[in-house]
Amino acid sequence: MSFASTVSGYHSTYAAAMAPFRGNLMTKAEIDVAVAEAIADPKVRQWLLPSDHCSNHSNDGACGCAQTDHAIFERVGHGRYRVL
């Protein structure tokens, strides 16, 4: 299984965890805290990086939502994101 398919497999879990924060500007650290409170399993959390789920940014192995209307975040600066 590739990194991209693994990351994409957790997209809906990540989206649900971030839904209460739609419209908020958050740092990666703040996102990590929110995710830890919403998702107990650290094996799942290890795959949840905001940079892999951005509307305006992508990485190797990013989620299939990256650079689409299904993205969870908009990158607004280094380590800073708007929850979509």
N, C-alpha and C positions, 0 to 999 in steps of 0.2 A: 504494500500500500504506500502511495506517495505522500509526502508532506501535505501537498495541496488537498488531496482527497481526505486526509485525516482532519485537517483544519476545517474544510468545508463541512465535514460530518458533524461538527460541533456548532455550526453557524446558528441554528435556531435556538440552541441552549444559551449561547452568548447574547443573541438578540433579546431573548426573554429577560435575561439578567439585567440588561441595560435599558430596557423599555421604560422603567420609572424615571430615567434620567434624560429622556429625550429633550433636546434643546439646550442642555447644559454644556458648558465648557469644563473639561476635566483634564487633569494631568494623568499620566499613566499610573502613577501611584494611587490616585483616587479611584481610578477604574479598577485597579487590582484589589482594593479594599471592597468595593461594591461587588465585584465578582466573587470574592472569598465569602462574603456574607450570603450570596445567592446560590452558590454552587459549592457543596461540601467536598466533593471529590477532587483532591489535588492532581490526580491523573488526568482529569478533564481540564482543570484550570491551566495546566502547563501548556496546553495547545491554544490558549486564548490570548492572543496579542492584538491590541487595537490596530497596529500597523498592517496586519493581514486582512483587515476588514474595512478598508478606507475607500471612500468614493473618489478621492483625488490622489491616491498614493498606492503603490504596490511593492511587493517584495517577491523574491523567489519563494515558491511554495505558498503563496497567499491563497486565501479563500476565493472561491469562484465569484463571490459578491464584490470583490475588489474592483474598483473603477466602474461600478454599475449603480443603478437605482436601488439595489438591494443591500448596499453597504450599511454598516452600523455606525460608522464614524466618518467625519471629515477631519483630516489632519490640518491643524491651524498653526503648528509650529513644532519644534523639536520636543517630543514627549507631551504634546498638548493636542487635545481632540475635542470636537463638538460631537455630541451624540445625536445621530439623525433619527 
